[in-house]
């Protein structure tokens, strides 16, 4: 069967139109890919420039790079100026009359006034929240040097095998305490050789003297006494929380952990998981391993499995056995939550830390104290 000339022309036109449409579709796809790549590159450029700016601020007092946020999150204006910095909102340079202050959340930009910060908030908000979250995560998961016994200089045990002494404010491991008990010193403080107190009132008086000097662990010691009604103190949660907060501000991570536990268990307050998480995060930033484990449990229960395992890995690497078990379960599940390399690396770090915390004196003390409790 033969087609007439008109039919041939129609077919040719249809084919040409179809080919044109295909070309347009392909061109549109290419444009979308290019746009996506462009946005990604610009986003990474902002992060790199911000990091570079931060480095320059800390290493040079001359020319520095500054980031001015614009309406688009993926765009930034970079200027090299000889002044210390410029306002991210109005561009005013810092001089003798104008003092600029960092955005307290992200530390990426500066403002000359509160009004400029408020006016620039809508443009800066997205980048600020993202960077602030990154900074907080860096602090939460950062490996922190463990607290050491002031006598043997070994990392303190994680299972409360240490004693606070109100004479010098030191936490001394059971190994050093036991060694002192077996020596001629008997009941003397293993660190400062001060004789023990003869009454509870004397111990509290010593503790309060340390508190007057700003000792964080003395505040925590008295707060714990109020929480449980120990050492002649009435059970007073209000006083306990007051001293826990002060101890945390002074650097005692155990105090923040105790506050978190109070809100988790409802000790003296209504159960509030959000507040428990808040205080455990403050403790974790200071390096408290038990708090990192608890945060891993909270994230796991919330369905944030990747984040929970980051907490478990962090705690396990510091010698926390329960966290190591969680990491092992994540690896054995076969769901890819923990890779073989991550599990092996965590296991090695765990055993290394356990080895660092062990000593013959501590083993002898554990055996002797366990026998004494029978």
Secondary structure, 3 states (H helix, E strand, C coil): CCCCHHHHHHHHHHHHHHHHHHHHHHHHHHHHHHHHHHHHHHHHHHHHHHHHHHHHHHHCCCCEEEEEECCCCCCEEEEEECCCCEECCCCCECCCCCCCEECCCCCCCEECCHHHHHHHHHHHHHHHHHHHHHHHHHHHHCCCCCCECCCCCCECCCCCCEEECCCCCCEEEHHHHHHHHHCCCCCCCCCCCCCCCCCHHHHHHHHHHHHHCCCHHHHHHHHHHHHHCCCCCCCCHHHHHHHHHHHHHCCCHHHHHHHHHHHHHCCCCCCCHHHHHHHHHHHHHCCCHHHHHHHHHHHHHCCCHHHHHHHHHHHHHCCCHHHHHHHHHHHHCCCCCCCHHHHHHHHHHHHHHHHHHCCHHHHHHHHHHHHHCC
